[in-house]
Amino acid sequence: MEKKDEEKGKTIKIGPKLLELLSELGEMELEDVEIEVEELEIQLQPMTGAPAQPLKAAVAKPEAPAKPAEILKAPFKPLIEEYPGRIREVKLGATKGEGGSRGKTVIVGGENSPSYYLFERAPPHPPVISVDVFDIPISLPKTVKNYVKEVMGDPAEWARMAVEKFRADLVTVELMSTDPLIKDAPPKEAAKTVEEVLQAVDVPIIVGGCGDPRKDAEVFIKVAEVAHGERVLLSSLTLDMDEAKVLEKVARAASEHGHAVLAFTALDLNRAKELNRKLYSYVPADSIIMDLTTAALGYGLEYTFSIHERARMAALMGDEELQHPTLSGTTNAWAAREAWMKLPPEWEPRELRGPLWETVTALSLFLAGVDIFMMMHPYAIRTMKRIIEEFSSMGKAKPEKISDWVSMKI
C-alpha cells in the first residue's frame, strides 16, 4: 500500500506501518484515503480459533409455497336490502264464513323485495294461474281447441275442466257474447253465465268484459250485484270508461258488493298511476290489481318486461300509486302467428311450438314479478305451475349456502 507525498512528489509504502498501528490500537479510522488494489481479500478470524475462510456472499433460495390442500374458507354474509315500499296484498274469492261460497281463496301481492331475490327473502304468496273460459264458442288454435272442444258450448263445464283437469287456481269467464259487434248479449244474460260458473267451481273467478267501455260498465254493474259477496275480479276498468263517464258507477258497484277491480293501461306507468288515483276515490286500495299489458314473445315482450319491472321497483322504492299486484294476459301469446301457423320443418312440431310460446311469455313476466297469469294450453299451465312450485320451495333455503357454490354438487 502506498501514499503519495504531495509536497515532495514521492510515493511512500505504508503497508508495514499500517499493520503496526493495527496491532497496537485494534482499530483505526482513515480519512481522505484512496486505495488502489488489483485483488482484495478480507479474512475474519473466528473466535474458536478455526482457520479463517474467505467471506462469500450467500443468496438464500426462496422455498416453494406449499400447495393448498383445500379451498380456503371465508365468512359470507349476504347483503340484505330493506325497501321503503311494499306491494299491497289483495284477496280474491270469499268463503261461506266471509259472505261468499268459495271453497278456497287466493291472496296475491305482499312482496317487499324485487322478484325472486331469494337471497333477500321469498315472496309471501306464490303467483297463481287463471284459465280462460269463454261464454260462447270462439275461434281457437287447433292445438288448444283439441283439449276443450267437448266443453266449448258450456262455460260451466269448461270451468270445471279447467279446475279439475288443468289445476287452475282461478277461472276467467270471458263474456265475449256481450260485444255489440258479436252477439250484444244483455247484462242479465251475462250475469246468469257468471252464476252458473260460480256454482260449477269453488275457486275464485275473474269476470272479463268485451272491451267496449259502455257495455262493459253495464255488464260489470249487473255482475257485481248478482255475485254479491263472492269477491270476484272485474276485468277490466280503464281510462276509456272515465272518458265515457261510467268509471265511477262501475267502481262504486264493485266496492258496494265487495269485489276487486283490474286496472288496465297500455304500457304507460303515468297512465297506470292516473287510473289508480281515480279509483282510490271509490275502491279500497287493497282491492286493485294492475294489468300493464302483455305483449307476446316476438311482439314486444321486452317492452312488457321492462314496464312490469319498472313498476315493481318504483313501488318498492315508495311509489304508493304503483304498490299493487299485477296480472298478465298471457294468452295474448296466441295472437303471435308463430304460435299457431304452419311453418317450415325447422319450426315444427307445431303442437309444441304454441305451448312453448305461451310458456316463454309467462316465464319472462314471472321473473318481472307478475302475480296472476291468464293462460289456456294445459302444457303451458303445467309447466308454469312446476316452475312456480320449484321457485317457492327454493325460498326455504338459507342464503348462507350461496357461498358454497364452488363445491356444490348438482
ABEGO torsion letter per residue (X at the ends): XBBBBAAAGBBBBAAAAAAAAAAAAGBBBBBGBBBBBABBBBBBBBAAGBBBBBBBBBBBBBBBBBBBABBBBBBBBBBBBBBABBBBBBBBEBBAAAGBABABBBBBEGBABBBGBAAABBBABBBBBBBBBBABBBBBBAAAAAAAAAAAABAAAAAAAAAAAAGBABBBBBBAAABAAAAGBBAAAAAAAAAAAAAABABBBBBBBAGBAAAAAAAAAAAAAAABGAGBBBOBBBAAAAAAGAAAAAAAAAAAAGBBBBBBBBGBAAAAAAAAAAAAAABBAAABBBBAEBBBBGAGAAAAAAAAAAAAAAAAAGBAAABBBBBBBAAAAAABAAAABBBBAAAOBAAAAAAAAAAAAAAAAAAAGBABBBBABAAAAAAAAAAAAAAAAAAABBAAAAAAAAABBX
